[in-house]
Amino acid sequence: MGGVTGRPAMARGPSVTPVAGLPKGRGWTRVRGAWRPPPSAMEIPMPAPICLMENSRAGELQVQQEALQVLAEISQPVVVVAIAGLYRTGKSYLLNRLAGKRTGFSLGSTIQSHTKGIWMWCLPHPRRPGHTLVLLDTEGLGDVEKGDAKNDTWIFALAVLLSSTLVYNSMGTINQQAMDQLHYVTELTERIKCLLEEQKQELCRRNERASSDRCTAALLELWDELDNRIGQGVYSVPGGYQRFQDDRQRTVERYRQVPGKGVKADAVLQEFLQSKEAVSQSILQTDEALTEKEKEMAAERARAEAAEREQQVLKQKEAELQQKLEDQDRSYQENVRQLETKLEGERKKLLEEQGKMLDQKLKEQEALLREGFREEAGRLENQIRHLQQQNEEIQKPSWIQSALGVLGDVATLVLPGIVGKAAGVVTSFFRRLF
């Protein structure tokens, strides 16, 4: 078998890469002349290749559902390597080597084409963790027994369309016929891509129209409840705009729960909400006007309540002041009563002391007279008369009031503890006075 070659610059689609040998990436080892992938790549999710496209005897290519199911279950990014070339040139053998297996893709032992259609084998990528390597083995081209160049062209074109890397295998040096075939298939593939893109765009447009119709119908049905509430004046009250916003948000959430809306779900929703913006602004303006009026009324109520509270505070202060005055008056009267009682006791003590002093003076006078000291007895007589006058003054009922007047500011008597102190001051004063 000669070199494996290709033309990488022929198309913008999958690259056609010449392969001169097997990959020698990190973790690959050479065992008995053969390159083996690392252990992680040996954990193949498929034990053996399966048919992806069956080539019937009538020359029709049919997709196998089993293969589609396998591809649908792959969640990782995939790298698709397809191999094409003349029949019986060792394509299946080369893919088995790429998979690190001696067996896998079926090998024939004659010069007849063995692989029919397109076969697929999925396994972990040996160089890219988290990626799946999909190997595609195609039916050999140029089988004289098949004799269907059109069928060969379709298999080749499908290999180009499905792969991210295409390996074209040939015996010896690649010839002009192979180059022309590669060019033809590449051009055909580009045209198929354009056709598929046009069909895709048309399908997308149909899906978008269907999605738009479905979404619009759902929104109109859901919005009907809000229209009824608007007509009933539910939002024409202070705070109505916020209520409207809440109801609108609930409508949007209900819309998002509608199944099968398609690709235009968000775009139609935004367009629909934009179309209702005038209604929203009208509700907002009404709310602001009503809210402003309510604010004025609330401010007036607040001022009235503040004035009433101020009056209540004044009344409370007046009541507290009146109570305080009454308490002070009661305290004053009580202190005066206590002071009078105290002064009455002090007057009795003072009279008792004055009486003792008078008795003493009388005894001294009597003694002086017996001894003949009449002049000294006369001077003592004046003191005795003075003491007698003092006793008469102290015994008068007005004596206590006179004593209270001596203090000057009677109001100070309401202070705590002033009774005993005031009585002592009055008594000391009269003792010095007399």
Secondary structure by P-SEA (a helix, b strand, c coil): cccccccccccccccccccccccccccccccccccccccccccccccbbbbccccccccbbbbbaaaaaaaaacccbbbbbbbbcccccaaaaaaaaaaccccccccccccccccccbbbbbccccccccbbbbbbbcccccccccccaaaaaaaaaaaaaaccbbbbbbcccccaaaaaaaaaaaaaaaaaaaaaaaaaaaaaaaaaaaaaaaaaaaaaaaaaaaaaaaaaccccccaaaaaaaaaaaaaaaaaaaccccccaaaaaaaaaaaaaaaaaaaaaaaaaaaaaaaaaaaaaaaaaaaaaaaaaaaaaaaaaaaaaaaaaaaaaaaaaaaaaaaaaaaaaaaaaaaaaaaaaaaaaaaaaaaacaaaaaaaaaaaaaaaaaaaaaaaccaaaaaaaaaaccccccccccaaaaaaaaaaaaaaaac
